[in-house]
Amino acid sequence: METTSKGRLTQPLIRENGAHRHATWDEALDRVAQAFQQQVKKHGPNTFGMFSCSKTTNELNYAAQKFVRTVIGTNNIDSCNRT
């Protein structure tokens, strides 16, 4: 039994000079972290927001709000728990 679709990505791609190239997970995550840091420095932490899902676990929602509040530095997090 095949566990993945033939068209599914199995490793990160990074765009350079208009083309994509394969990258390691560490490189891709480092790039995301650097981009987040640049935007927070340029526009402030309230430029970010996060929306979490009520269908996930309490632990994942807790981790999401902890990340946004402690790493990014904003309280802009919401979910659809009220519905």
Buried (B, 14 or more C-beta within 10 A) or exposed (E): EEEEEEEEEEEBEEEEEEEEEEBEEEEBEEEEEEEBEEBBEEEEBEEBEBEBEEEEEEEEBEEBBEEBBEBBEBEBBEBEEEE
